[in-house]
């Protein structure tokens, strides 16, 4: 247990972890409530994909600039500003729901603003973590950070389901329960802002400040001339493009495959999140180990096979098991790959390297959701998810054969 929780011996990491976990729980409450609201308003899986795309589009456009700022500015202050903007968007959606005037275009617009804030907050957050622990404990810190995110993936959907039950007993309808989730998410940002203010880490300005364009080009050049970094970034983009549509379409599976309601959707999300916690705990216990790259590739192939199994399953309890296992496999892949990228990047270049990695990682999600959402309207979500699973296995097979430095990492 001591080995698994090594990063918690660092005071600043503990403080940051608690604040991030609280905020993530609120965020996942909003994610499941917002997905259910979009599906309720539109009855279309395409709009689910479009909402995910519009939230990630600003990240694709501005993350590289956010990476430059993360190397030039105080990362903690940048993060705080990002949290204020996200708190405002959640509060605005809660107000629109309260006034009964919400339309799908409101949701899409607010998702875009949230994505803009995350484009600057994300690189700052990823770059801040290595400043909170020693380098030898960085893989453990990355894994524990993944755990807080996935604890939230379990608790957020469960709290959404509990809110539906409690509000139903009090005589309130489903939209009012969703409104409560949006309001609680807005309040959760107060906690993370307070914990960020409590951090003792100090900003060390760069020795020489070049123009933003020059610094951006130097970051791109560093990655371009580092073969294993390029390979990890391509692997991350392919995995998120093909793998994350599963989570986007869970409300479609709950409603159209299993013919159930929001409670079943929150249950499916919770099983996926619980599996992710197991995967992250495993990586935290392992810490830095040999052949991390090979392990990531093998687990990605397993993840693809489990996605195919989930897509063809029509038994709810069996689908729960498949989702649990997919969550564990995916988290092993991304905790391992993220740790390797963090360890390769030097501190003075970390913001830019992580922004490029995030561009690939986060950029694959909306593009994959948008393409998969369109295809789902033509051939159905289960078939699209099954094809994505087969392609994930193919991507893992390519890197197992050609490597490009991934297999040996």
C-alpha positions as CSV (number, residue, x, y, z in Angstrom):
1,X,0.0,0.0,0.0
2,X,2.9,2.4,0.8
3,X,4.4,1.7,-2.6
4,X,1.0,2.3,-4.3
5,X,0.5,5.7,-2.6
6,X,4.0,7.0,-2.7
7,X,3.1,10.4,-4.3
8,X,0.7,11.1,-1.4
9,X,3.8,11.7,0.8
10,X,4.2,15.0,-1.0
11,X,2.0,17.7,0.6
12,X,1.3,19.7,-2.5
13,X,0.4,16.6,-4.5
14,X,-2.1,15.6,-1.8
15,X,-3.7,19.1,-1.8
16,X,-3.9,19.2,-5.6
17,X,-5.2,15.6,-5.8
18,X,-8.1,16.4,-3.4
19,X,-9.2,19.5,-5.2
20,X,-8.9,17.9,-8.7
21,X,-10.9,14.8,-7.5
22,X,-13.7,17.0,-6.1
23,X,-14.0,19.0,-9.3
24,X,-13.8,15.8,-11.4
25,X,-16.7,14.3,-9.6
26,X,-18.8,17.4,-10.4
27,X,-17.6,17.3,-14.0
28,X,-18.6,13.7,-14.5
29,X,-22.0,14.4,-12.9
30,X,-22.4,17.1,-15.6
31,X,-21.1,14.9,-18.4
32,X,-23.7,12.2,-17.9
33,X,-26.5,14.6,-17.2
34,X,-25.6,16.7,-20.3
35,X,-25.3,13.7,-22.5
36,X,-28.7,12.5,-21.4
37,X,-30.2,16.0,-21.8
38,X,-28.8,16.2,-25.4
39,X,-30.2,12.8,-26.3
40,X,-33.6,13.8,-24.7
41,X,-33.8,17.1,-26.6
42,X,-32.6,15.7,-30.0
43,X,-33.2,11.9,-30.0
44,X,-30.0,11.8,-32.2
45,X,-26.6,10.1,-31.6
46,X,-25.2,12.6,-34.0
47,X,-25.7,15.5,-31.6
48,X,-24.0,13.5,-28.9
49,X,-20.9,13.3,-31.1
50,X,-21.3,17.0,-32.1
51,X,-21.4,18.1,-28.5
52,X,-18.2,16.2,-27.8
53,X,-16.6,17.6,-30.9
54,X,-17.4,21.2,-30.1
55,X,-16.1,20.9,-26.6
56,X,-12.8,19.4,-27.9
57,X,-12.5,21.7,-31.0
58,X,-11.0,24.7,-29.0
59,X,-8.5,22.3,-27.5
60,X,-7.4,21.2,-30.9
61,X,-7.1,24.9,-32.0
62,X,-5.5,26.5,-28.9
63,X,-3.7,23.8,-26.9
64,X,-0.4,24.4,-28.5
65,X,-0.6,28.1,-27.5
66,X,-1.6,26.9,-24.0
67,X,1.5,24.8,-23.9
68,X,3.7,27.8,-24.7
69,X,2.0,29.8,-21.9
70,X,2.5,26.9,-19.5
71,X,6.2,27.2,-20.0
72,X,6.2,31.0,-19.8
73,X,3.6,31.9,-17.2
74,X,2.7,30.7,-13.7
75,X,1.0,27.4,-14.3
76,X,-1.0,27.6,-11.1
77,X,-2.5,31.0,-11.9
78,X,-3.4,29.8,-15.5
79,X,-5.2,26.8,-14.0
80,X,-7.2,29.0,-11.6
81,X,-8.3,31.3,-14.5
82,X,-9.4,28.2,-16.4
83,X,-11.4,26.9,-13.4
84,X,-13.3,30.2,-13.1
85,X,-14.4,30.1,-16.8
86,X,-15.6,26.4,-16.4
87,X,-17.5,27.3,-13.2
88,X,-19.3,30.1,-15.2
89,X,-20.3,27.8,-18.0
90,X,-21.8,25.2,-15.6
91,X,-23.6,27.9,-13.7
92,X,-25.0,29.3,-16.9
93,X,-26.4,25.9,-18.0
94,X,-27.9,25.4,-14.5
95,X,-29.6,28.9,-14.8
96,X,-31.0,28.1,-18.3
97,X,-32.4,24.8,-17.1
98,X,-33.9,26.5,-14.0
99,X,-35.7,29.1,-16.3
100,X,-36.8,26.3,-18.7
101,X,-35.3,28.0,-21.7
102,X,-32.5,25.6,-22.6
103,X,-32.0,24.6,-26.2
104,X,-29.5,22.3,-27.8
105,X,-27.6,25.3,-29.3
106,X,-27.1,26.6,-25.7
107,X,-25.4,23.4,-24.7
108,X,-23.2,23.3,-27.8
109,X,-22.1,26.9,-27.3
110,X,-21.3,26.4,-23.6
111,X,-19.4,23.2,-24.4
112,X,-17.2,25.2,-26.8
113,X,-16.4,27.8,-24.1
114,X,-15.6,25.1,-21.7
115,X,-13.2,23.6,-24.2
116,X,-11.5,27.0,-24.7
117,X,-10.8,27.1,-21.0
118,X,-9.5,23.6,-21.0
119,X,-7.2,24.4,-23.9
120,X,-5.2,26.6,-21.6
121,X,-5.8,24.8,-18.3
122,X,-4.9,21.4,-19.6
123,X,-1.2,21.9,-20.5
124,X,-0.7,23.9,-17.3
125,X,-2.2,21.1,-15.2
126,X,-0.1,18.3,-17.0
127,X,3.0,20.4,-16.6
128,X,2.3,21.2,-12.9
129,X,2.2,17.5,-11.8
130,X,6.0,16.8,-12.2
131,X,6.7,19.9,-10.1
132,X,4.9,18.4,-7.1
133,X,6.9,15.1,-6.8
134,X,10.4,13.8,-7.5
135,X,11.1,12.4,-10.9
136,X,11.5,8.8,-9.6
137,X,7.9,9.0,-8.2
138,X,6.4,10.6,-11.4
139,X,4.8,7.4,-12.8
140,X,3.1,6.8,-9.5
141,X,1.9,10.4,-9.4
142,X,0.5,10.1,-13.0
143,X,-1.3,6.9,-12.1
144,X,-2.7,8.3,-8.9
145,X,-3.9,11.4,-10.9
146,X,-5.6,9.0,-13.2
147,X,-7.3,7.4,-10.2
148,X,-8.9,10.6,-9.1
149,X,-10.2,11.1,-12.6
150,X,-11.7,7.6,-12.6
151,X,-13.0,7.7,-9.0
152,X,-14.9,10.6,-10.4
153,X,-16.1,8.5,-13.3
154,X,-17.6,6.1,-10.8
155,X,-19.0,8.6,-8.3
156,X,-20.2,11.2,-10.8
157,X,-22.6,8.9,-12.7
158,X,-23.7,7.2,-9.4
159,X,-24.5,10.6,-7.9
160,X,-26.4,11.5,-11.1
161,X,-28.4,8.3,-10.7
162,X,-28.9,9.0,-7.0
163,X,-30.0,12.6,-7.8
164,X,-32.7,11.2,-10.2
165,X,-34.0,8.9,-7.4
166,X,-34.0,11.5,-4.6
167,X,-35.6,14.2,-6.8
168,X,-38.2,11.7,-8.0
169,X,-39.2,10.9,-4.4
170,X,-39.4,14.6,-3.7
171,X,-41.8,15.0,-6.6
172,X,-39.4,16.7,-9.0
173,X,-39.0,15.6,-12.6
174,X,-35.9,14.5,-14.5
175,X,-34.9,17.9,-15.9
176,X,-34.9,19.4,-12.4
177,X,-32.6,16.6,-11.3
178,X,-30.2,17.3,-14.2
179,X,-30.3,21.0,-13.3
180,X,-29.1,20.1,-9.8
181,X,-26.2,18.2,-11.3
182,X,-25.1,21.3,-13.3
183,X,-25.4,23.5,-10.2
184,X,-23.4,21.1,-8.0
185,X,-20.7,21.0,-10.7
186,X,-20.4,24.8,-10.6
187,X,-20.0,24.6,-6.9
188,X,-17.3,22.0,-7.1
189,X,-15.0,24.4,-8.8
190,X,-14.8,26.5,-5.6
191,X,-13.0,23.6,-4.0
192,X,-10.4,23.1,-6.7
193,X,-9.8,26.9,-6.9
194,X,-9.2,27.0,-3.2
195,X,-6.8,24.0,-3.3
196,X,-4.8,25.6,-6.1
197,X,-4.4,28.7,-4.0
198,X,-3.0,26.6,-1.2
199,X,-0.1,25.1,-3.3
200,X,3.4,26.1,-2.3
201,X,5.0,25.4,-5.6
202,X,6.7,28.5,-7.1
203,X,6.8,29.6,-10.7
204,X,10.4,29.8,-12.1
205,X,10.3,32.0,-15.1
206,X,12.4,30.9,-18.1
207,X,15.9,32.2,-18.3
208,X,15.4,33.7,-21.8
209,X,12.0,34.4,-23.2
210,X,11.7,34.2,-27.0
211,X,8.7,35.2,-29.0
212,X,5.6,32.9,-28.7
213,X,6.0,31.8,-32.3
214,X,9.7,30.8,-31.8
215,X,8.9,28.9,-28.6
216,X,6.0,27.1,-30.3
217,X,8.3,26.1,-33.2
218,X,11.0,24.9,-30.9
219,X,8.5,22.7,-29.1
220,X,7.3,21.2,-32.4
221,X,10.9,20.8,-33.6
222,X,11.8,18.9,-30.3
223,X,9.0,16.4,-30.8
224,X,9.6,16.1,-34.5
225,X,13.3,15.1,-33.9
226,X,12.4,12.7,-31.1
227,X,11.2,9.4,-32.8
228,X,9.7,7.8,-29.7
229,X,7.8,10.9,-28.7
230,X,6.3,11.1,-32.2
231,X,5.2,7.5,-32.0
232,X,3.6,7.9,-28.6
233,X,1.7,10.9,-29.8
234,X,0.4,9.1,-32.9
235,X,-0.5,6.1,-30.7
236,X,-2.5,8.4,-28.3
237,X,-4.4,10.1,-31.2
238,X,-5.3,6.8,-32.8
239,X,-6.5,5.3,-29.5
240,X,-8.7,8.2,-28.5
241,X,-10.1,8.5,-32.0
242,X,-11.2,4.9,-32.0
243,X,-11.7,4.1,-28.3
244,X,-13.5,7.0,-26.7
245,X,-16.7,6.8,-28.9
246,X,-17.7,3.9,-26.6
247,X,-18.3,6.3,-23.7
248,X,-20.0,8.9,-25.9
249,X,-22.5,6.3,-27.1
250,X,-23.3,4.7,-23.7
251,X,-26.7,6.6,-23.5
252,X,-27.6,5.1,-26.9
253,X,-26.8,1.6,-25.7
254,X,-28.9,2.2,-22.5
255,X,-31.8,3.6,-24.4
256,X,-31.9,1.8,-27.8
257,X,-30.1,-1.5,-27.1
258,X,-31.1,-2.3,-23.5
259,X,-34.3,-0.3,-23.6
260,X,-33.7,1.3,-20.2
261,X,-33.5,4.8,-18.8
262,X,-31.0,7.2,-17.3
263,X,-30.4,4.9,-14.3
264,X,-29.0,2.2,-16.5
265,X,-26.8,4.8,-18.3
266,X,-25.3,5.9,-15.0
267,X,-24.7,2.3,-14.1
268,X,-22.8,1.6,-17.3
269,X,-20.6,4.7,-16.8
270,X,-20.0,3.6,-13.2
271,X,-18.8,0.1,-14.2
272,X,-16.4,1.7,-16.8
273,X,-15.1,4.0,-14.2
274,X,-14.6,1.3,-11.6
275,X,-12.5,-0.7,-14.1
276,X,-10.4,2.4,-14.7
277,X,-9.7,2.7,-11.0
278,X,-8.4,-0.9,-11.0
279,X,-6.2,-0.2,-14.0
280,X,-4.8,3.0,-12.5
281,X,-4.1,1.3,-9.1
282,X,-2.2,-1.4,-10.9
283,X,0.0,1.1,-12.7
284,X,0.5,3.1,-9.4
285,X,1.6,-0.1,-7.7
286,X,4.0,-1.0,-10.6
287,X,5.5,2.5,-10.7
288,X,8.4,2.6,-13.2
289,X,8.9,-0.8,-14.7
290,X,10.6,-2.5,-17.6
291,X,8.9,-2.7,-21.0
292,X,6.2,-0.2,-20.2
293,X,5.7,0.5,-24.0
294,X,5.2,-3.2,-24.8
295,X,2.7,-3.5,-21.9
296,X,0.7,-0.5,-23.3
297,X,0.5,-2.0,-26.7
298,X,-0.6,-5.4,-25.5
299,X,-3.3,-3.8,-23.3
300,X,-4.5,-1.8,-26.2
301,X,-5.1,-4.9,-28.2
302,X,-7.0,-6.4,-25.2
303,X,-9.0,-3.1,-25.0
304,X,-10.0,-3.4,-28.7
305,X,-11.2,-7.0,-28.2
306,X,-13.2,-6.1,-25.2
307,X,-14.9,-3.2,-27.1
308,X,-16.0,-5.7,-29.8
309,X,-17.3,-8.0,-27.1
310,X,-19.3,-5.1,-25.6
311,X,-20.7,-4.1,-29.0
312,X,-22.2,-7.6,-29.7
313,X,-23.5,-8.2,-26.1
314,X,-27.2,-7.9,-25.5
315,X,-27.1,-9.1,-21.9
316,X,-26.8,-6.2,-19.4
317,X,-24.9,-7.9,-16.7
318,X,-22.4,-9.3,-19.2
319,X,-22.0,-5.8,-20.7
320,X,-21.3,-4.4,-17.2
321,X,-18.4,-6.9,-17.0
322,X,-17.0,-6.0,-20.4
323,X,-17.2,-2.2,-19.5
324,X,-15.4,-2.9,-16.3
325,X,-12.6,-4.7,-18.1
326,X,-12.4,-2.0,-20.9
327,X,-12.0,0.7,-18.3
328,X,-9.1,-1.2,-16.6
329,X,-7.3,-1.9,-20.0
330,X,-7.7,1.6,-21.3
331,X,-6.3,3.1,-18.1
332,X,-3.3,0.9,-18.1
333,X,-2.6,2.1,-21.7
334,X,-3.0,5.8,-21.0
335,X,-1.3,5.9,-17.6
336,X,1.7,4.1,-19.0
337,X,2.0,6.2,-22.2
338,X,1.4,9.5,-20.3
339,X,4.1,8.5,-17.7
340,X,6.6,7.8,-20.5
341,X,5.9,11.1,-22.3
342,X,6.3,13.0,-19.0
343,X,9.6,11.3,-18.2
344,X,11.0,12.0,-21.7
345,X,10.1,15.7,-21.7
346,X,12.6,18.1,-20.0
347,X,11.0,20.6,-17.5
348,X,11.8,23.7,-19.6
349,X,10.0,22.1,-22.6
350,X,7.3,20.1,-20.7
351,X,4.5,22.5,-21.3
352,X,4.9,22.5,-25.1
353,X,5.5,18.7,-25.3
354,X,2.5,18.0,-23.1
355,X,0.4,20.4,-25.2
356,X,1.3,18.5,-28.4
357,X,0.5,15.3,-26.6
358,X,-2.8,16.7,-25.3
359,X,-3.6,17.9,-28.8
360,X,-3.3,14.3,-30.1
361,X,-4.9,12.8,-27.0
362,X,-7.8,15.2,-26.7
363,X,-8.1,15.9,-30.4
364,X,-8.8,12.3,-31.2
365,X,-11.8,12.3,-29.0
366,X,-14.0,14.8,-30.8
367,X,-13.0,13.8,-34.3
368,X,-13.7,10.1,-33.4
369,X,-17.0,11.0,-31.7
370,X,-18.1,13.1,-34.7
371,X,-17.2,10.5,-37.3
372,X,-18.6,7.7,-35.2
373,X,-21.8,9.7,-34.5
374,X,-22.4,10.2,-38.2
375,X,-21.8,6.6,-39.0
376,X,-24.0,5.5,-36.1
377,X,-26.9,7.2,-37.8
378,X,-26.3,5.1,-40.9
379,X,-25.5,1.6,-39.5
380,X,-26.1,1.9,-35.8
381,X,-23.9,2.5,-32.8
382,X,-23.1,-1.2,-32.0
383,X,-21.6,-1.9,-35.4
384,X,-19.5,1.3,-35.3
385,X,-18.1,0.4,-31.9
386,X,-17.3,-3.1,-33.1
387,X,-15.4,-1.7,-36.1
388,X,-13.5,0.7,-33.9
389,X,-12.5,-2.2,-31.7
390,X,-11.1,-4.2,-34.6
391,X,-9.1,-1.1,-35.8
392,X,-7.7,-0.6,-32.3
393,X,-6.3,-4.1,-32.4
394,X,-4.8,-3.3,-35.8
395,X,-3.1,-0.1,-34.5
396,X,-1.6,-2.1,-31.6
397,X,-0.4,-4.8,-34.0
398,X,1.3,-2.2,-36.2
399,X,3.4,-0.7,-33.4
400,X,4.2,-4.2,-32.1
401,X,5.7,-5.0,-35.5
402,X,7.2,-1.7,-36.5
403,X,7.8,-0.3,-32.9
404,X,9.2,3.2,-33.7
405,X,10.6,3.1,-30.2
406,X,7.3,2.3,-28.4
407,X,7.9,-1.4,-27.9
408,X,11.3,-0.9,-26.3
409,X,10.3,2.0,-24.0
